[in-house]
Structure formats: structure tokens, C-alpha cells
Amino acid sequence: MQRLYDFLRRHPTWVDCFWAVVLLGLSGVSVVNMDGNPGHHGSYAAAWAVSVVLCAVLALRRRLPEMMLLVVLATGVVQLILDVQPVAADFAMLVITYTVAATGARWASRLSLAGSLVAASLAQVRWPNEHTSGLGQVALAVFQTVPFALAWVLGDSMRTRRAYFAQLEERAARLEREREAQSKVAVAAERARIARELHDVVAHNVSVMVVQADGAAYVLDAAPDQAKKALETISSTGRQALAEMRRLLGVLRTGEHQESGEYVPQPDVGQIDDLVEQCRSAGLPVDFRIEGTPRPLPSGVELTAYRIVQEALTNTRKHGGPEAGASVRLVYFDDGLGLLVEDDGKGAPHELYEEGGADGQGHGLIGMRERIGMVGGTLDAGPRPGGGFRISALLPLKPAH
């Protein structure tokens, strides 16, 4: 039965043709019975023609609803003119009224309503019942108008319901598209975050390793102990870089991390001291001070603060020159955390800092601004009077609205 229902839904015109054949048979019976009716008016040929046309309307109502409505109206006028009394095929008028109200154009729906309201009255005037009073004629006309009005109301209700469901489907599809767009934006943001993290890790640690490797090569013969210490620094820095890169790449391998369950914690403000010591061991003098009362901060603020200091010190090593020194100040305010990183080196053009380095491949100040913007902070960066570079940032403890 389910296959039969599916077939009927896929071929609605075949269903209409079946009912049109059934209606034509009933109309034929009614036309034949007219022969014994002494009150019959009009020719049998006209009655057969009207029946065939109305049954054809029933068969084609879904394919051409507006055209079939015009055909029905024209056929009704012909019936009135040729004095062809109502036959069983006139039931098609009810069906086309419903069809046009449900699926036809608005003008056709209004026209079908107007025709439905006057059809029964015209028929009653054209073929009155001789044994019924005038008031009875009016009541009979009203009674015959009700089915046409109900057919139109039912069809219009179906139109409204279909439009409502179509609106719901369109809204669901739009929400699905918006969800997909938001997912793509989230993926792009996550990739940008990972790119910033990788830039900070690689730029800082690799620059330390390069500086230490150059120093070790320079003093290898003259001072083996210093060369050994530089190699140890390279080894520890490399391990730290690998650990942070594993953490970052783990974001792209969520399934494996869920099974292993080991995560490397993100850097925080407490590790800035280790970062400064690492820079000092790499040959960059750094003065590190903390003002105010240290207290726990949101993880996003802690990571942002660490990465800003890391990026600033990395740029100092890249562009400050061999005699450069730096200072780092952390200031705990009641409503935020202040950062001030300065160096007294020769510096580099501001454009190179914006690009993230002389090769223009990093994130530099652009990455800093993105990080600070994510936590609702502000950044002020630029060359210092007399030489060097200065980076000042304020990270609020509450996100900006």
C-alpha cells in the first residue's frame, strides 16, 4: 500500500484523470435519464458536450488551474444560454474552485470566489422550482451557495498553511546556512589563533636557539664551557618549543587527545619570569618588575599578557642590535593588568614590526592587536624618543561589551 501511495503522490494527474472518468460515467447516466424527464430543456448533444468539458477540467485542474477556471466559467455561461440543466459533471465547478483557491494565482482565486457566490443564484433564476415559493427559492439558492463558499475557504486555508510551512522550511534552511557560516567563521578564527600561537612559539624559541647556536660556534674553541651552556640552552628551548607546538597541534587532533588525556597547559603570567630568564641566558639584558598585588587572572588575559611580552622581546632580539637591553613591567590595577615593554636598541622601521619581521611573514603588532582585541584591551606601540621601541598594553579583567 505504501508503494501505491507513493505512486499516487508522484502522479497526481493520473488520479485526477481517474476521477474524471468516474464523473463522466455518472454524468452519462444523468444525461440518459433526462430522456424520461418531461421538464428537461436543452439538447442532449449540448449536455454531453458540457459534461465532457467539465470532466476534462477535472483531469487538468492541477496542471492549468487558472485556464481551467476560465473554461469552467465559460461552460457555465454556455449552460445558461443553451438551457442545459445541471448535470453530475457540474461537480467539477466545486473542485476547480478549491484548486484555484489553494494553488492558483490571486486574481484567479478572487474570480473563483465571485463566481462561486453567484453561480447558485443564477442557476436558481434560470431553472426555478415551480412548486417552491419565492422565499424558498432564495433559501435554496443560499443553501446551494454554501458548498461553493466552503470549497473556496478550504482551498484558501490550504494555501495559507502551505505558505506557512514553506516559510518554516525557508527559515530552517536559512538557519542551517547561518550555522554553517558560523562554523566556518569559528574554524577560521581557530586557525588564526593557532597561527598566532605558532608564530609566537617559533619566532621566540627559534630566535633564541639561533642566537645561542651562533654564540656556541663563536666560542667553541676558546671557551668550551660557554659553548656547552649555550648548547644546553638550545636543547631546553627546543624542548619547550616542541611541547607548546604539540599542545597547539593537539587542537587539530581532538580525538587522539581525548583518548590520551594529556594536555600541556597554556603559558600564563607566572611563566613570564622564566621567559625573561631565557632571554637573559640568550644574551639579552632584561629588567623585569612587577607592581601592584599579583592575583589570579582570567586565562585569556594571562595568555595574552605572556604572548605580548614574548613577541616584544623577540622583536628586540631581532631588531635591537647586539647592545640592546629591555625592560618589562607588569602593573596590577584594580580593574586590569598593565604591560610596558621597552628596549633601547636601534630598533627597526615601524612597518616591519607591523608585518612581524623583516621577512614580512609573521604577525607582529597585528597579532598583538588581535589578541588584545579579543579580551577587550588597548595597545599603544611605537618608537621611543632617542631610539628603541615601546609597547604599552592594558588588559581589562572584564570583557568589553
C-alpha positions, 0 to 999 in steps of 0.5 A, a space after each residue: 500500500 505504501 508503494 501505491 501511495 507513493 505512486 499516487 503522490 508522484 502522479 497526481 494527474 493520473 488520479 485526477 484523470 481517474 476521477 474524471 472518468 468516474 464523473 463522466 460515467 455518472 454524468 452519462 447516466 444523468 444525461 440518459 435519464 433526462 430522456 424520461 424527464 418531461 421538464 428537461 430543456 436543452 439538447 442532449 448533444 449540448 449536455 454531453 458536450 458540457 459534461 465532457 468539458 467539465 470532466 476534462 477540467 477535472 483531469 487538468 485542474 492541477 496542471 492549468 488551474 487558472 485556464 481551467 477556471 476560465 473554461 469552467 466559467 465559460 461552460 457555465 455561461 454556455 449552460 445558461 444560454 443553451 438551457 442545459 440543466 445541471 448535470 453530475 459533471 457540474 461537480 467539477 465547478 466545486 473542485 476547480 474552485 478549491 484548486 484555484 483557491 489553494 494553488 492558483 494565482 490571486 486574481 484567479 482565486 478572487 474570480 473563483 470566489 465571485 463566481 462561486 457566490 453567484 453561480 447558485 443564484 443564477 442557476 436558481 433564476 434560470 431553472 426555478 422550482 415551480 412548486 417552491 415559493 419565492 422565499 424558498 427559492 432564495 433559501 435554496 439558492 443560499 443553501 446551494 451557495 454554501 458548498 461553493 463558499 466552503 470549497 473556496 475557504 478550504 482551498 484558501 486555508 490550504 494555501 495559507 498553511 502551505 505558505 506557512 510551512 514553506 516559510 518554516 522550511 525557508 527559515 530552517 534552511 536559512 538557519 542551517 546556512 547561518 550555522 554553517 557560516 558560523 562554523 566556518 567563521 569559528 574554524 577560521 578564527 581557530 586557525 588564526 589563533 593557532 597561527 598566532 600561537 605558532 608564530 609566537 612559539 617559533 619566532 621566540 624559541 627559534 630566535 633564541 636557539 639561533 642566537 645561542 647556536 651562533 654564540 656556541 660556534 663563536 666560542 667553541 674553541 676558546 671557551 668550551 664551557 660557554 659553548 656547552 651552556 649555550 648548547 644546553 640552552 638550545 636543547 631546553 628551548 627546543 624542548 619547550 618549543 616542541 611541547 607548546 607546538 604539540 599542545 597547539 597541534 593537539 587542537 587539530 587532533 581532538 580525538 587522539 587527545 581525548 583518548 590520551 588525556 594529556 594536555 600541556 597547559 597554556 603559558 600564563 603570567 607566572 611563566 613570564 619570569 622564566 621567559 625573561 630568564 631565557 632571554 637573559 641566558 640568550 644574551 639579552 639584558 632584561 629588567 623585569 618588575 612587577 607592581 601592584 598585588 599579583 592575583 589570579 587572572 582570567 586565562 585569556 588575559 594571562 595568555 595574552 599578557 605572556 604572548 605580548 611580552 614574548 613577541 616584544 622581546 623577540 622583536 628586540 632580539 631581532 631588531 635591537 642590535 647586539 647592545 640592546 637591553 629591555 625592560 618589562 613591567 607588569 602593573 596590577 590595577 584594580 580593574 586590569 593588568 598593565 604591560 610596558 615593554 621597552 628596549 633601547 636598541 636601534 630598533 627597526 622601521 615601524 612597518 616591519 614590526 607591523 608585518 612581524 619581521 623583516 621577512 614580512 611573514 609573521 604577525 607582529 603588532 597585528 597579532 598583538 592587536 588581535 589578541 588584545 582585541 579579543 579580551 577587550 584591551 588597548 595597545 599603544 606601540 611605537 618608537 621611543 624618543 632617542 631610539 628603541 621601541 615601546 609597547 604599552 598594553 592594558 588588559 581589562 579583567 572584564 570583557 568589553 561589551 
